[in-house]
Amino acid sequence: MEEKKANGLPKARSMTRGEVRAMVAAGYDPEKTTTAQFDWILDNVYSGIGDDVPYRDCIALALETFRETFDVEPLLKNLGMSGDSPKPDTAIPA
């Protein structure tokens, strides 16, 4: 059973090799993150996340999953997104 956080979402985990390959096959480049890619992570890595969950919490989970999977600190610094969590005024490039 997945460990849940206080907001009811699962704890972030690293994606498997198969999940990364499926993400790339779906047309997403790990070096060019988008909100659509984060939605793909939520839909394909985790199950049962409803449409009523606050989007900010969902994006935070997807971002942490991405960080757990890839060494992304240099990429995030280039995007102005380094740190423990996304800041409310930080736009995620589309």
VMD Tcl script that builds the backbone (N, CA, C; Angstrom):
set m [mol new atoms 282]
animate dup $m
set s [atomselect $m all]
$s set {name element resname resid chain x y z} {
  {N N MET 1 A 0.839 -1.189 0.000}
  {CA C MET 1 A 0.000 0.000 0.000}
  {C C MET 1 A 0.884 1.252 0.000}
  {N N GLU 2 A 0.512 2.251 -0.807}
  {CA C GLU 2 A 1.280 3.487 -0.883}
  {C C GLU 2 A 1.163 4.277 0.418}
  {N N GLU 3 A 2.287 4.853 0.829}
  {CA C GLU 3 A 2.272 5.737 1.987}
  {C C GLU 3 A 1.636 7.052 1.557}
  {N N LYS 4 A 0.711 7.554 2.371}
  {CA C LYS 4 A 0.006 8.798 2.040}
  {C C LYS 4 A 0.542 9.950 2.882}
  {N N LYS 5 A 0.543 11.138 2.283}
  {CA C LYS 5 A 0.898 12.353 3.011}
  {C C LYS 5 A -0.376 12.936 3.613}
  {N N ALA 6 A -0.228 14.001 4.379}
  {CA C ALA 6 A -1.365 14.621 5.066}
  {C C ALA 6 A -2.457 15.063 4.098}
  {N N ASN 7 A -2.093 15.476 2.883}
  {CA C ASN 7 A -3.087 15.931 1.910}
  {C C ASN 7 A -3.753 14.770 1.162}
  {N N GLY 8 A -3.448 13.540 1.543}
  {CA C GLY 8 A -4.060 12.375 0.928}
  {C C GLY 8 A -3.348 11.860 -0.311}
  {N N LEU 9 A -2.372 12.595 -0.796}
  {CA C LEU 9 A -1.609 12.158 -1.963}
  {C C LEU 9 A -0.528 11.164 -1.522}
  {N N PRO 10 A -0.114 10.295 -2.428}
  {CA C PRO 10 A 0.956 9.364 -2.068}
  {C C PRO 10 A 2.289 10.094 -1.898}
  {N N LYS 11 A 3.182 9.466 -1.175}
  {CA C LYS 11 A 4.534 9.994 -1.036}
  {C C LYS 11 A 5.239 9.850 -2.382}
  {N N ALA 12 A 6.029 10.855 -2.756}
  {CA C ALA 12 A 6.747 10.824 -4.028}
  {C C ALA 12 A 7.752 9.672 -4.030}
  {N N ARG 13 A 7.939 9.104 -5.207}
  {CA C ARG 13 A 8.919 8.045 -5.391}
  {C C ARG 13 A 9.579 8.226 -6.746}
  {N N SER 14 A 10.694 7.565 -6.924}
  {CA C SER 14 A 11.370 7.579 -8.208}
  {C C SER 14 A 10.569 6.765 -9.227}
  {N N MET 15 A 10.539 7.234 -10.445}
  {CA C MET 15 A 9.892 6.484 -11.517}
  {C C MET 15 A 10.757 5.280 -11.867}
  {N N THR 16 A 10.129 4.220 -12.330}
  {CA C THR 16 A 10.862 3.044 -12.782}
  {C C THR 16 A 11.419 3.295 -14.184}
  {N N ARG 17 A 12.313 2.423 -14.595}
  {CA C ARG 17 A 12.866 2.530 -15.947}
  {C C ARG 17 A 11.741 2.429 -16.978}
  {N N GLY 18 A 10.814 1.515 -16.755}
  {CA C GLY 18 A 9.696 1.365 -17.681}
  {C C GLY 18 A 8.828 2.602 -17.746}
  {N N GLU 19 A 8.599 3.244 -16.604}
  {CA C GLU 19 A 7.792 4.470 -16.582}
  {C C GLU 19 A 8.500 5.595 -17.325}
  {N N VAL 20 A 9.819 5.699 -17.143}
  {CA C VAL 20 A 10.574 6.740 -17.859}
  {C C VAL 20 A 10.522 6.476 -19.364}
  {N N ARG 21 A 10.681 5.224 -19.753}
  {CA C ARG 21 A 10.623 4.894 -21.180}
  {C C ARG 21 A 9.242 5.201 -21.750}
  {N N ALA 22 A 8.200 4.915 -21.004}
  {CA C ALA 22 A 6.838 5.217 -21.462}
  {C C ALA 22 A 6.626 6.725 -21.575}
  {N N MET 23 A 7.173 7.485 -20.650}
  {CA C MET 23 A 7.053 8.946 -20.695}
  {C C MET 23 A 7.732 9.487 -21.945}
  {N N VAL 24 A 8.932 8.985 -22.236}
  {CA C VAL 24 A 9.654 9.424 -23.433}
  {C C VAL 24 A 8.890 8.989 -24.689}
  {N N ALA 25 A 8.360 7.772 -24.694}
  {CA C ALA 25 A 7.580 7.288 -25.834}
  {C C ALA 25 A 6.323 8.127 -26.057}
  {N N ALA 26 A 5.799 8.714 -24.971}
  {CA C ALA 26 A 4.622 9.578 -25.080}
  {C C ALA 26 A 4.987 10.966 -25.610}
  {N N GLY 27 A 6.289 11.203 -25.829}
  {CA C GLY 27 A 6.726 12.465 -26.423}
  {C C GLY 27 A 7.275 13.480 -25.452}
  {N N TYR 28 A 7.510 13.097 -24.206}
  {CA C TYR 28 A 8.021 14.036 -23.200}
  {C C TYR 28 A 9.518 13.892 -23.038}
  {N N ASP 29 A 10.215 15.017 -23.066}
  {CA C ASP 29 A 11.664 15.080 -22.930}
  {C C ASP 29 A 11.998 15.422 -21.481}
  {N N PRO 30 A 12.743 14.568 -20.776}
  {CA C PRO 30 A 13.089 14.862 -19.382}
  {C C PRO 30 A 13.863 16.164 -19.190}
  {N N GLU 31 A 14.455 16.694 -20.253}
  {CA C GLU 31 A 15.201 17.946 -20.132}
  {C C GLU 31 A 14.336 19.178 -20.381}
  {N N LYS 32 A 13.090 18.993 -20.761}
  {CA C LYS 32 A 12.184 20.111 -21.045}
  {C C LYS 32 A 10.861 19.839 -20.354}
  {N N THR 33 A 10.794 20.155 -19.075}
  {CA C THR 33 A 9.585 19.851 -18.314}
  {C C THR 33 A 8.447 20.795 -18.673}
  {N N THR 34 A 7.242 20.239 -18.649}
  {CA C THR 34 A 6.032 21.007 -18.910}
  {C C THR 34 A 4.955 20.580 -17.920}
  {N N THR 35 A 3.930 21.385 -17.780}
  {CA C THR 35 A 2.825 20.974 -16.921}
  {C C THR 35 A 2.128 19.752 -17.499}
  {N N ALA 36 A 2.089 19.625 -18.825}
  {CA C ALA 36 A 1.494 18.432 -19.446}
  {C C ALA 36 A 2.294 17.185 -19.068}
  {N N GLN 37 A 3.604 17.318 -18.987}
  {CA C GLN 37 A 4.448 16.199 -18.579}
  {C C GLN 37 A 4.171 15.838 -17.122}
  {N N PHE 38 A 3.983 16.837 -16.280}
  {CA C PHE 38 A 3.657 16.568 -14.877}
  {C C PHE 38 A 2.297 15.882 -14.774}
  {N N ASP 39 A 1.343 16.277 -15.605}
  {CA C ASP 39 A 0.052 15.586 -15.631}
  {C C ASP 39 A 0.232 14.130 -16.056}
  {N N TRP 40 A 1.125 13.891 -17.026}
  {CA C TRP 40 A 1.392 12.521 -17.455}
  {C C TRP 40 A 1.928 11.708 -16.273}
  {N N ILE 41 A 2.849 12.287 -15.509}
  {CA C ILE 41 A 3.403 11.598 -14.337}
  {C C ILE 41 A 2.280 11.261 -13.358}
  {N N LEU 42 A 1.417 12.212 -13.081}
  {CA C LEU 42 A 0.325 11.967 -12.139}
  {C C LEU 42 A -0.599 10.862 -12.633}
  {N N ASP 43 A -0.911 10.860 -13.927}
  {CA C ASP 43 A -1.841 9.884 -14.488}
  {C C ASP 43 A -1.232 8.492 -14.645}
  {N N ASN 44 A 0.082 8.419 -14.856}
  {CA C ASN 44 A 0.704 7.145 -15.192}
  {C C ASN 44 A 1.585 6.540 -14.114}
  {N N VAL 45 A 2.039 7.340 -13.177}
  {CA C VAL 45 A 2.879 6.820 -12.096}
  {C C VAL 45 A 2.034 6.556 -10.855}
  {N N TYR 46 A 1.050 7.382 -10.637}
  {CA C TYR 46 A 0.170 7.247 -9.467}
  {C C TYR 46 A -1.249 6.969 -9.956}
  {N N SER 47 A -1.993 6.221 -9.201}
  {CA C SER 47 A -3.373 5.950 -9.588}
  {C C SER 47 A -4.332 6.560 -8.572}
  {N N GLY 48 A -5.488 6.917 -9.048}
  {CA C GLY 48 A -6.546 7.358 -8.152}
  {C C GLY 48 A -6.463 8.793 -7.668}
  {N N ILE 49 A -5.684 9.638 -8.317}
  {CA C ILE 49 A -5.671 11.047 -7.930}
  {C C ILE 49 A -6.840 11.718 -8.628}
  {N N GLY 50 A -7.809 12.147 -7.847}
  {CA C GLY 50 A -9.035 12.712 -8.399}
  {C C GLY 50 A -8.886 14.145 -8.868}
  {N N ASP 51 A -9.862 14.587 -9.609}
  {CA C ASP 51 A -9.870 15.957 -10.120}
  {C C ASP 51 A -10.151 16.985 -9.036}
  {N N ASP 52 A -10.530 16.538 -7.841}
  {CA C ASP 52 A -10.837 17.472 -6.760}
  {C C ASP 52 A -9.618 17.810 -5.897}
  {N N VAL 53 A -8.462 17.214 -6.184}
  {CA C VAL 53 A -7.240 17.494 -5.430}
  {C C VAL 53 A -6.674 18.830 -5.908}
  {N N PRO 54 A -6.271 19.718 -4.999}
  {CA C PRO 54 A -5.706 21.004 -5.423}
  {C C PRO 54 A -4.530 20.813 -6.392}
  {N N TYR 55 A -4.567 21.548 -7.484}
  {CA C TYR 55 A -3.557 21.390 -8.533}
  {C C TYR 55 A -2.155 21.665 -8.011}
  {N N ARG 56 A -2.027 22.635 -7.127}
  {CA C ARG 56 A -0.716 22.952 -6.556}
  {C C ARG 56 A -0.123 21.715 -5.875}
  {N N ASP 57 A -0.935 20.969 -5.133}
  {CA C ASP 57 A -0.463 19.753 -4.467}
  {C C ASP 57 A -0.067 18.696 -5.495}
  {N N CYS 58 A -0.836 18.592 -6.557}
  {CA C CYS 58 A -0.524 17.622 -7.616}
  {C C CYS 58 A 0.805 17.960 -8.291}
  {N N ILE 59 A 0.992 19.223 -8.636}
  {CA C ILE 59 A 2.237 19.640 -9.288}
  {C C ILE 59 A 3.425 19.428 -8.352}
  {N N ALA 60 A 3.246 19.705 -7.067}
  {CA C ALA 60 A 4.323 19.482 -6.104}
  {C C ALA 60 A 4.704 18.001 -6.068}
  {N N LEU 61 A 3.718 17.106 -6.107}
  {CA C LEU 61 A 3.989 15.665 -6.121}
  {C C LEU 61 A 4.725 15.269 -7.400}
  {N N ALA 62 A 4.260 15.754 -8.536}
  {CA C ALA 62 A 4.908 15.424 -9.810}
  {C C ALA 62 A 6.335 15.956 -9.850}
  {N N LEU 63 A 6.547 17.172 -9.361}
  {CA C LEU 63 A 7.889 17.759 -9.335}
  {C C LEU 63 A 8.812 16.955 -8.434}
  {N N GLU 64 A 8.340 16.548 -7.268}
  {CA C GLU 64 A 9.162 15.744 -6.363}
  {C C GLU 64 A 9.467 14.387 -6.995}
  {N N THR 65 A 8.522 13.799 -7.702}
  {CA C THR 65 A 8.751 12.541 -8.415}
  {C C THR 65 A 9.841 12.731 -9.462}
  {N N PHE 66 A 9.756 13.837 -10.191}
  {CA C PHE 66 A 10.753 14.153 -11.208}
  {C C PHE 66 A 12.127 14.293 -10.563}
  {N N ARG 67 A 12.195 14.990 -9.438}
  {CA C ARG 67 A 13.466 15.156 -8.719}
  {C C ARG 67 A 14.004 13.826 -8.213}
  {N N GLU 68 A 13.126 12.957 -7.742}
  {CA C GLU 68 A 13.551 11.644 -7.256}
  {C C GLU 68 A 14.092 10.782 -8.401}
  {N N THR 69 A 13.613 11.008 -9.604}
  {CA C THR 69 A 13.970 10.183 -10.753}
  {C C THR 69 A 15.229 10.669 -11.459}
  {N N PHE 70 A 15.368 11.970 -11.609}
  {CA C PHE 70 A 16.462 12.545 -12.389}
  {C C PHE 70 A 17.300 13.460 -11.509}
  {N N ASP 71 A 18.565 13.629 -11.875}
  {CA C ASP 71 A 19.415 14.619 -11.221}
  {C C ASP 71 A 19.106 15.946 -11.896}
  {N N VAL 72 A 18.155 16.682 -11.351}
  {CA C VAL 72 A 17.630 17.850 -12.058}
  {C C VAL 72 A 18.004 19.192 -11.441}
  {N N GLU 73 A 18.793 19.204 -10.398}
  {CA C GLU 73 A 19.097 20.500 -9.773}
  {C C GLU 73 A 19.674 21.515 -10.759}
  {N N PRO 74 A 20.637 21.120 -11.638}
  {CA C PRO 74 A 21.116 22.124 -12.608}
  {C C PRO 74 A 20.002 22.638 -13.518}
  {N N LEU 75 A 19.131 21.738 -13.980}
  {CA C LEU 75 A 18.008 22.147 -14.826}
  {C C LEU 75 A 17.073 23.078 -14.074}
  {N N LEU 76 A 16.743 22.724 -12.838}
  {CA C LEU 76 A 15.832 23.548 -12.054}
  {C C LEU 76 A 16.426 24.914 -11.758}
  {N N LYS 77 A 17.731 24.982 -11.513}
  {CA C LYS 77 A 18.376 26.281 -11.292}
  {C C LYS 77 A 18.249 27.152 -12.528}
  {N N ASN 78 A 18.422 26.551 -13.711}
  {CA C ASN 78 A 18.275 27.312 -14.958}
  {C C ASN 78 A 16.856 27.832 -15.128}
  {N N LEU 79 A 15.874 27.112 -14.573}
  {CA C LEU 79 A 14.477 27.521 -14.671}
  {C C LEU 79 A 14.066 28.425 -13.510}
  {N N GLY 80 A 15.006 28.686 -12.573}
  {CA C GLY 80 A 14.675 29.497 -11.407}
  {C C GLY 80 A 13.787 28.763 -10.435}
  {N N MET 81 A 13.901 27.414 -10.374}
  {CA C MET 81 A 13.002 26.609 -9.555}
  {C C MET 81 A 13.737 25.776 -8.515}
  {N N SER 82 A 14.990 26.081 -8.183}
  {CA C SER 82 A 15.679 25.255 -7.203}
  {C C SER 82 A 15.089 25.496 -5.824}
  {N N GLY 83 A 15.250 24.536 -4.945}
  {CA C GLY 83 A 14.689 24.636 -3.597}
  {C C GLY 83 A 13.852 23.428 -3.274}
  {N N ASP 84 A 13.248 23.427 -2.095}
  {CA C ASP 84 A 12.508 22.261 -1.634}
  {C C ASP 84 A 11.137 22.098 -2.268}
  {N N SER 85 A 10.520 23.183 -2.697}
  {CA C SER 85 A 9.189 23.073 -3.283}
  {C C SER 85 A 8.958 24.247 -4.215}
  {N N PRO 86 A 8.014 24.100 -5.140}
  {CA C PRO 86 A 7.737 25.221 -6.029}
  {C C PRO 86 A 7.176 26.407 -5.255}
  {N N LYS 87 A 7.574 27.574 -5.662}
  {CA C LYS 87 A 7.072 28.791 -5.018}
  {C C LYS 87 A 5.781 29.210 -5.720}
  {N N PRO 88 A 4.844 29.815 -4.995}
  {CA C PRO 88 A 3.545 30.161 -5.586}
  {C C PRO 88 A 3.660 31.060 -6.814}
  {N N ASP 89 A 4.689 31.917 -6.864}
  {CA C ASP 89 A 4.792 32.836 -7.984}
  {C C ASP 89 A 5.731 32.325 -9.076}
  {N N THR 90 A 6.143 31.049 -9.000}
  {CA C THR 90 A 7.025 30.473 -9.994}
  {C C THR 90 A 6.205 29.764 -11.057}
  {N N ALA 91 A 6.307 30.241 -12.274}
  {CA C ALA 91 A 5.592 29.604 -13.380}
  {C C ALA 91 A 6.408 28.428 -13.882}
  {N N ILE 92 A 5.762 27.344 -14.180}
  {CA C ILE 92 A 6.432 26.184 -14.777}
  {C C ILE 92 A 6.314 26.351 -16.264}
  {N N PRO 93 A 7.467 26.358 -16.961}
  {CA C PRO 93 A 7.430 26.588 -18.403}
  {C C PRO 93 A 6.553 25.579 -19.118}
  {N N ALA 94 A 5.826 26.053 -20.100}
  {CA C ALA 94 A 4.950 25.158 -20.887}
  {C C ALA 94 A 5.671 24.638 -22.092}
}
mol reanalyze $m
mol bondsrecalc $m
mol representation Tube
mol addrep $m
